Amino acid sequence: MKKVIVTVLVLSMVLALAACQQADVVGKVAVTSFEAVLNKIPDKITSDEANSGWALTSPTGERFVWSKDFSKEGNPDILLEFDAKPFLDAGLDSAKLPEGMYVYDSSANKLMIRSELSADKFTYSGEAKPVDTFKKIVETNRKSIGYHEKLDHYGVALGNGNMFEWAKDLNTNDKDIVFVLNPQPFIDAGVDPAKVEGWVFAKVEVKDDQGKPMEVDKFLKPFDLK
């Protein structure tokens, strides 16, 4: 009798897990829509040897980088990289930025936001492609993947309100990719948000932990990929 009960419980758990996997529409469409972005700008998708990952570069040079293996020490799992000059010109004191955010390369003045999501080791069948690595992120770090209903975007969260987002449908959305920053750390480090050139300082509607809509301030840099 006990064996029967255990078998039923195990079967129920398997069926429940299968149902959850089938119901994860956000995770599935996040992959297919991200792959559509990769296919849209293949010349802007490159291997990033310095960070042991892949890099997507915007038309004006901003980068989203995702690591091929989260278990590799010394490299960020994901990162955003962009020109520091607009923020420096708006009053940024880089010494006041929090951990994980910093200005580097004195000649190019790049600003980087690094994020460690996990210590998962990624293994592949054959040679990995950029979309294969992104699938691993969705599989192992599902909580970092979200859907922004208001903009019809999927995104990867770096934590502390920073994200990289992309359109669910490139044919109907004029904001195909968007770099999203939490302005508060910059403001705390001396930045006047109204003076940051090239970025939109705006209120964006999101949902709180209870699913209720709320507005938050963001720096946005959207691109319509041609």
N, C-alpha and C positions, 0 to 999 in steps of 0.2 A: 504493500500500500504506500509506504514511504517512497519507494522508487517511482511509483506512478506519479505521486505529487511532485517530486523533484523534476521528473521529465516534463510534466505539464508546465511547471514554473519556468524551466529553461526554454521551452518552446515559446512560451508567452513573451519572454524577454527577447528572444530572437525576432519574433514577429513584430514586437514593438519597435525594436531597433530598425528593422527593415522599413516599417511604416514611416519612422522619423526621417530616414534617409530619402525615401521617395517624396516626402512632403517638403524637403528642404529646397524649395523653389529658389530662394534667394541665393543659396550656395551654387546651384546649378547654373542659373542665369548670370551670376557674377562671372563665372568662368567663360561662358559663351560670349558675353558682351565684352569682356576684357580681351578675348581672342580676336574679336572683331576690330578692336582698337589696334591691336598688334598688326593685324593684316592691313589696316588702313594706312599705317605709316611704317612699313617695314624698314625703310632707310633710317628711321629714328630709334630703332630697337637694336641695341648692341650688347656685346659681352663686356662686363665691367670687371676687369682682372683685379684692379686694386681692392675691390670689395667682394671679390669671388661671387659675383652675381650678374644680373641683367639690368640694363638701364634703358628707360624710356625717356627720351629728350623732347621737350616741347619746342615749338617753332622759335621761341626766343631764348632757349638754353636751359630752362629749369629741368631738373631731372627727378624721376622717381626710380629708385633702385631697389631690387628685391634679391636676397641672397639665394644661392643655389643649395645651401645647406645651413640650417639654423644652428647646428651643433658646432660649427667651426668657430673657435675662439678668436677674438680680436677683430671680427668683422660684424657690422650691424646687420640685423635680420632684414630690416627695411630702412630706407632713409629718403629724405627730401633734400635737394640741393638747389640753391638759387642765388642770384646776385645779391650781395649784402649792401651794395651801394645805396639803393633807395632807402634802406632802413638806417644806415649810417648817416645819410644826409638828413634824415628826419629826427636825428638825435640819439640813435642807438649807442649805448655804452656796452660793448660786447662783453666786458668783464662782469656785467650784472646778469647775463643770461643764465638760466638754470642749467643743471646737468643734462647733457644730451643735446644741447643747442650751442653752437659756437661758430665763430668766424674763423676761416683758415685761408691759407694761401694769400700772403700779403700782396702779391702782384695782381691776382684776379679778384680778391675780396669775395670769396664764396661763403655763403652761410649754409650750414648743414644742421638738419634735425635727424638724429639717429633714434632708432627704437629697437629694443630687444623683445621679441614676442614670446620666444620659448627656446628650448635647447634641443628641439627635434632634429634628428638626423634624417636627411632626405636621401632615399635611394631610388635609382631609376632603372628601367628596363631599356637598355640601349643609351644612345647619346641624348642628353636632356635638351629640350627646347624651352624658350621662355615661358610658353603656356604650360608646359609640364611642371615647371617650378611653381607657377602660380596655383596650379591644381593642388600641389602639396600644401601650400599655405592654407587653402580652403579646407582641405581634409584635416589638417592637424591644428589649425588655429582659427576655427570657424567663427569664434566670438569676435575676431578682428574684422570680419567682413560684414558690411551692412548695406541697407537700401534706404535711400533718401527719397521718400515719396514726393515731396514738394518739387524737387528738381528732376525726378525720374532718373536718379543716378545710383550706381553701386559704388562702393568705396572700401578702401583699406584704412583702418584707423591705426595711427602711430601712437596714440595715447595723448592725453592732455589737450584734446580738441583739435589736433592736427590730423589731416587726412589727405589721401589722394583719391579723387573720384573720377568716374567716367560714365558716359551716357548708356542707358539701357538700349537705346536705338539711335544709332548715328544718323539715320535718315530723317529723323523727326526732331532731334534736339540740337540746338545751336551751341550748346555748351558740351562739347564732346569729351574734353578732359578738363579737370579743375584741380588746381593746387589750393588746399584749404588750410589756413593757419589760424590758431588761437591768438588773437592780438594781445591778450593780457600780459604774457611774459615780455613782449616787446615794449608795451606801455610801461611796465614795471622797470624796464631797463632804459627808460628815457625817451622812447619813441613817441612822437606826436602822430597818431594814426591818420590824421587828415593830410599829412604831408608826405606820406609814402607813395611815391610815384610808381605807376605801373600796376598797382594792386588796388582792388576795390575794397573799401572798408564799408561793410554793410551788415544789416541784421538778417539772420537766416533762421527760418523756422525749422526746428527739430523737435524730437519727442523726448520727454524725460523718462525716467526709469519706470514710470507707471503708464507710459504710452500717451501722455497728454502733451499737446503741442505747446511749445514755448519758443521764444525768440532769443538768440544769442548773437553777439558780435563776432564777425569773422573777417579775416583778410582773404580775398578770393582772387585767383588768377585763372580765368577760364579761357579756353581755346576752342575755336570752331575749326576742326581739321578739314582741309580741302582735299 
